[in-house]
Amino acid sequence: MTQHNIIFFDGECNFCNSSVHFIIDRDPQKKFRFAKLKGQVANDIIPHNKLIEIDKSLILFKEGQIFYRAEAVLLIVKELAGGWRFLYYLAKVFPNIILNACYNFISKHRHKLIKSNACKIYSEHEKDRFLD
């Protein structure tokens, strides 16, 4: 399980779920797997002293390291197909304090950004990307 890049996300947030769909659609090589922040996989991988932060952060587990907030988003974007890597290099000109401030603003307002209650039905080839 831990040989994959794992994106931990809030499974109760429409913005987060939409972000997962966005990533799946741009990750044809299946570089990423997904798990809920409050699931067993997160509990097994994320250090317990960091569990307090999980409801406010997207977390990426990559190559045995854990990345949070803007850094996690940029590392994910860097791996996506379709020219998204350019966004990574563009964003890297800004200091982390600015990138994390932007991330924190979006995170704080994420429940208001996508109001739809519709849930996407995952196809069989998408379901295997979810660990819990």
C-alpha positions as MATLAB code, in Angstrom:
seq = 'MTQHNIIFFDGECNFCNSSVHFIIDRDPQKKFRFAKLKGQVANDIIPHNKLIEIDKSLILFKEGQIFYRAEAVLLIVKELAGGWRFLYYLAKVFPNIILNACYNFISKHRHKLIKSNACKIYSEHEKDRFLD';
ca = [
       0.000    0.000    0.000;
       2.689    2.528    0.939;
       4.542    2.171   -2.395;
       1.891    4.430   -3.969;
       1.630    8.181   -3.820;
      -1.404    8.653   -1.609;
      -3.532   11.780   -1.521;
      -5.469   12.120    1.725;
      -8.589   14.239    1.325;
     -11.705   15.297    3.198;
     -14.282   12.785    2.017;
     -17.145   14.974    3.238;
     -16.308   18.122    1.261;
     -17.658   18.665   -2.269;
     -14.665   20.844   -3.181;
     -12.290   18.086   -2.065;
     -14.266   15.411   -3.916;
     -14.261   17.570   -7.055;
     -10.503   17.955   -6.683;
     -10.120   14.164   -6.540;
     -12.124   13.835   -9.779;
      -9.973   16.535  -11.364;
      -6.815   14.609  -10.438;
      -8.190   11.243  -11.613;
      -9.097   12.744  -14.987;
      -5.540   14.063  -15.415;
      -3.651   11.078  -14.015;
      -3.861    8.419  -16.734;
      -0.756    6.646  -15.413;
      -2.475    6.205  -12.034;
       0.391    7.744  -10.075;
      -1.951    8.618   -7.229;
      -4.181    6.631   -4.914;
      -6.701    8.252   -2.593;
      -7.713    7.813    1.022;
      -9.931    9.725    3.405;
      -8.246   11.932    5.989;
     -10.289   10.319    8.733;
      -9.806    6.761    7.505;
      -7.675    3.869    8.678;
      -4.990    4.369    6.016;
      -4.424    7.954    7.199;
      -4.337    6.736   10.780;
      -1.667    4.181    9.849;
       0.569    6.565    7.867;
       0.214   10.065    9.307;
       2.025   10.615   12.624;
      -0.460   10.892   15.476;
       0.855   14.306   16.499;
      -0.180   15.579   13.034;
      -3.722   14.174   13.109;
      -4.995   17.437   14.608;
      -4.192   19.212   11.330;
      -5.838   16.737    8.999;
      -9.223   18.399    8.767;
      -7.605   21.561    7.409;
      -5.100   20.146    4.963;
      -4.769   18.068    1.880;
      -1.940   15.664    2.568;
       0.303   13.881    0.107;
       2.298   10.795    1.038;
       5.034   10.460   -1.567;
       8.208    8.390   -1.462;
       7.895    7.887    2.289;
       7.485   11.600    3.038;
       4.419   13.560    4.058;
       3.623   16.900    2.428;
       0.954   19.364    3.558;
      -1.077   22.232    2.141;
       0.333   24.178   -0.834;
       3.424   22.010   -1.093;
       1.241   18.919   -1.455;
      -0.950   20.585   -4.088;
       2.058   21.691   -6.123;
       3.676   18.266   -6.018;
       0.406   16.750   -7.226;
       0.005   19.314  -10.012;
       3.583   18.649  -11.114;
       2.635   15.023  -11.889;
      -0.587   15.688  -13.822;
      -0.924   15.264  -17.576;
      -1.928   18.043  -19.898;
       0.526   20.825  -19.181;
      -0.355   21.285  -15.513;
       3.333   20.991  -14.631;
       3.703   24.581  -15.861;
       1.563   25.741  -12.919;
       4.037   24.101  -10.552;
       6.950   26.076  -11.981;
       4.937   29.282  -12.091;
       3.881   28.948   -8.449;
       7.413   28.143   -7.261;
       8.450   31.775   -7.859;
       6.314   32.732   -4.848;
       7.493   32.167   -1.273;
       5.833   29.330    0.669;
       4.252   31.785    3.091;
       2.222   33.312    0.230;
       1.349   29.923   -1.288;
       0.172   28.601    2.087;
      -1.836   31.780    2.732;
      -3.662   31.192   -0.572;
      -4.125   27.527    0.316;
      -5.464   28.413    3.780;
      -7.934   30.908    2.301;
      -9.304   28.325   -0.133;
      -9.354   25.678    2.594;
     -11.302   27.946    4.927;
     -13.936   28.674    2.273;
     -13.951   25.304    0.464;
     -17.418   24.310    1.662;
     -18.844   27.426   -0.022;
     -16.971   27.020   -3.316;
     -18.931   24.042   -4.628;
     -22.496   23.878   -3.437;
     -23.600   20.839   -5.387;
     -24.641   17.847   -3.320;
     -24.349   15.541   -6.322;
     -21.865   12.730   -5.912;
     -20.073   11.278   -8.886;
     -20.433    7.551   -9.362;
     -17.015    6.003   -9.754;
     -16.404    3.536  -12.552;
     -14.764    0.204  -11.782;
     -11.351    1.413  -12.996;
     -11.635    4.466  -10.717;
     -12.718    2.542   -7.622;
      -9.408    0.695   -7.485;
      -7.678    4.041   -6.841;
      -9.317    4.398   -3.417;
      -7.713    2.734   -0.444;
     -10.534    3.202    2.054;
];
